[in-house]
Amino acid sequence: MNSKSTAASHEKSGVSYLEQGKLSEAERELLLAVSLDPESSAIQTDLGLVFKKQGRDGEAESRYQSALRLDARNVQAMNNLGLLYERQNRLEEAKRLYQKAVTTQPNFPDPHLNYAVLLERAGYFEESKRQYQTFLALATRKHEQAVQLVKKHLDRLP
């Protein structure tokens, strides 16, 4: 097996551990994966998510930024970094990332939802509604819970 296929195997294991909430195991596997394939934007993004879930925001930010240096069109990294910035009250930076994500890959629902929330918090209700509606149009089964909340919430927006 070559290093890229071995890296992919470790990434798959790491993501599986991440989904199970086994963050130490996920970190171990993803660090192995990134050591074998340091040019993988996807692995950097996955590792950033592990660090975020561990409360290691600085390391998460660094991994998301690395992911974007490797692939400027990685909308998952844009979205995740936007969420991190939003949580740190770096709202302009979060807004720019969400805007870039929704224009880079308009059919990816997650940044539409996060951008809608940010716009609403800033008082831009009409644009927020448009982003919520776009999210609803694009949402998949994995978004079922969010869809129900957004539908109820849209009725209450001014």
C-alpha positions in Angstrom: 0.0 0.0 0.0 1.3 3.5 -0.8 1.3 6.3 1.7 -1.7 8.0 0.2 -3.9 4.9 0.5 -2.5 4.2 4.0 -3.4 7.9 4.9 -6.9 7.4 3.5 -7.3 4.3 5.7 -6.2 6.2 8.8 -8.5 9.1 7.8 -11.5 6.8 7.5 -10.7 5.3 10.9 -10.3 8.8 12.4 -13.6 10.0 11.0 -15.3 6.9 12.3 -13.9 7.5 15.8 -14.9 11.2 15.6 -18.5 10.2 14.7 -18.5 7.9 17.8 -17.2 10.7 20.0 -13.9 8.9 20.6 -11.8 12.1 20.2 -8.4 10.7 21.4 -8.6 7.8 19.0 -9.7 10.1 16.2 -6.9 12.5 16.9 -4.3 9.6 16.8 -5.6 8.2 13.5 -5.9 11.6 11.8 -2.4 12.7 13.0 -1.1 9.5 11.4 -3.0 10.2 8.2 -1.7 13.8 8.0 1.9 12.6 8.6 1.5 10.3 5.6 -0.4 12.8 3.4 0.4 16.4 4.6 -1.1 17.9 1.4 -4.6 16.6 2.1 -7.0 19.4 2.8 -9.7 17.0 3.9 -7.5 15.4 6.5 -6.5 18.8 7.8 -10.2 19.7 8.0 -11.1 16.5 9.9 -8.3 17.1 12.4 -9.5 20.7 12.9 -12.9 19.4 13.8 -11.4 17.0 16.4 -9.4 19.9 17.9 -12.5 22.1 18.0 -14.5 19.4 19.8 -11.6 19.0 22.3 -11.8 22.8 23.0 -8.4 23.4 21.3 -9.5 26.3 19.3 -6.0 27.6 18.3 -5.0 24.2 16.9 -8.4 23.9 15.2 -7.9 27.3 13.6 -4.5 26.4 12.4 -5.7 23.1 10.8 -8.6 24.9 9.0 -6.3 27.5 7.7 -3.9 24.8 6.5 -6.8 23.1 4.8 -7.7 26.3 3.0 -4.1 26.9 1.9 -4.1 23.4 0.4 -7.5 23.8 -1.2 -9.0 27.3 -1.3 -12.3 25.8 -2.4 -12.7 23.5 0.7 -16.1 24.8 1.8 -16.2 22.5 4.9 -13.1 24.1 6.2 -14.5 27.6 5.4 -17.7 26.7 7.2 -15.9 25.2 10.2 -13.5 28.1 10.5 -16.5 30.5 10.2 -18.2 28.8 13.1 -15.0 29.0 15.2 -14.6 32.7 14.4 -18.2 33.3 15.2 -17.8 31.7 18.6 -14.8 33.9 19.2 -16.9 36.9 18.2 -14.8 37.5 15.1 -18.0 38.2 13.2 -16.6 40.0 10.1 -14.1 37.2 9.5 -16.9 34.6 10.0 -19.1 36.6 7.6 -16.5 36.6 4.9 -15.9 32.9 5.2 -19.7 32.1 5.0 -20.0 34.4 2.0 -17.1 32.7 0.2 -18.5 29.3 1.1 -22.0 30.0 -0.3 -20.6 31.4 -3.5 -17.9 28.7 -3.9 -20.3 25.8 -3.5 -23.9 27.2 -3.5 -25.5 23.7 -3.1 -23.8 23.0 0.2 -26.4 23.7 2.9 -24.4 24.1 6.1 -22.9 27.6 5.4 -26.3 28.9 4.3 -27.6 28.1 7.7 -24.7 29.5 9.6 -24.6 32.6 7.5 -28.4 33.1 8.1 -27.9 32.9 11.9 -25.0 35.5 11.7 -27.0 37.8 9.5 -30.0 37.6 11.8 -27.8 38.4 14.8 -26.6 41.5 13.0 -30.1 42.6 12.2 -30.2 41.8 8.5 -33.5 40.0 8.6 -34.4 39.9 4.9 -31.0 38.5 3.8 -31.1 36.2 6.8 -34.5 34.9 5.6 -33.2 34.3 2.1 -30.3 32.3 3.5 -32.6 30.2 5.8 -34.8 29.5 2.8 -31.8 28.4 0.7 -30.8 26.1 3.5 -34.3 24.6 3.6 -34.2 24.0 -0.2 -30.8 22.3 0.0 -31.1 20.4 3.3 -30.7 16.6 3.3 -31.9 14.0 5.8 -29.0 14.7 8.1 -30.4 18.2 8.6 -33.9 17.0 9.6 -33.7 18.5 13.1 -32.3 21.8 11.9 -35.0 22.0 9.2 -37.8 21.7 11.8 -36.2 24.4 14.0 -35.6 26.7 11.0 -39.2 26.3 9.8 -40.6 27.3 13.2 -38.1 30.1 13.5 -38.8 31.7 10.1 -42.3 32.4 11.1 -41.1 34.5 14.1 -38.6 36.7 12.1 -39.6 40.3 11.6 
